[in-house]
Amino acid sequence: MRFNDPQTSLLVRATNWLGDAVMTTPALAAVREGFPDARIVLLARPLVAELFRHHPDVDEVMVYERPGRHDGALGRLRLAGELRRRRFDGALLLQNAFDAALIAFLGRIPERVGYPTDGRRILLTLPVPLTPGILERHEVEYYLCLIDGLGIPRPVPASLKLTVTEEERQAMATRLASLGIDRGAPIVAINPGATYGSAKRWYPDRFAAVADALSEEWGAAVVVVGSPAEAPLAGEIEAATRKPSINLAGKTTVRELMALLSLSSFLVTNDSGPMHIGAALGVPLVAIFGPTDWRRTSPWTSLAKIVRVEIDCSPCRRRVCDRGHECMLGVTPDMVIAAAKELLPAGLRAGA
């Protein structure tokens, strides 16, 4: 893709999952550096769109309202019509689906770039070869290799990037203060959920044991986070902790979750979207891995420890385990506590 006109308009189709979207941010930074004068518009589903509000590498976020007005065949045609009226010069498809290429094609975007996955090669004007070697690399590298295929230099360093405004941080600090957490107090965030499936989830009683130990060790408040669907898990942790914890699972928007994590001093988490958000915001964390491949989806940060056990079927990448959850049962609270203390042997600093 070569755009010399400073009025170039570039559509970037975001991935659909929060964690995947965070892992595309180094590639997005490369696009920004490669096309400094272009207008970069990110097309994203609602939750991912919230993730990129106020992002410095994006000029505008366009919401793919699905569910909503862009549902079904007529909805896709409606979205394509909106793209046609915008007269984009090019589309970079970070999402791998056929749908992403079809909408860009129907939107009459003249240059359409992406990996030729999901049977969409015919719809791409520049298919970037997807080699077996790329498929074995970390997800951050997977998206950077797509950028390599365009001849765009990688950002140095290739870091995750998310932005939380000071207003958002202050609003969350005020909310936490109303719940009994003093401004500037150290916070341990606990994230027990994982949207991908139950096989990725560690156990509420074990999260509670870790929360109690780290809270006592570091003199920190404990806040449990998660989606509305994960509220029951969070409730079990809240009930099991000896020291009172605050349960905000299902009670925050994506932007509020980002603000909360930006104020947190430490995060204990499954392999999940909030894990990657925490990594992008520079939060020290311990991540518990079981069926997913830590080599491809580990937190892209030096401030992380991975806790996992080696068994013959891991990583199986299954959503639901049929072997007794051995990979997660093998991870004990003591292992997670030890990893946290190894990462931060001098204790916590306040996140605010």
Order of alpha helices (4+ residues) and beta strands (2+ residues): beta-alpha-alpha-beta-alpha-beta-alpha-beta-alpha-beta-beta-alpha-alpha-alpha-beta-alpha-beta-alpha-beta-alpha-beta-alpha-beta-alpha-beta-alpha-alpha
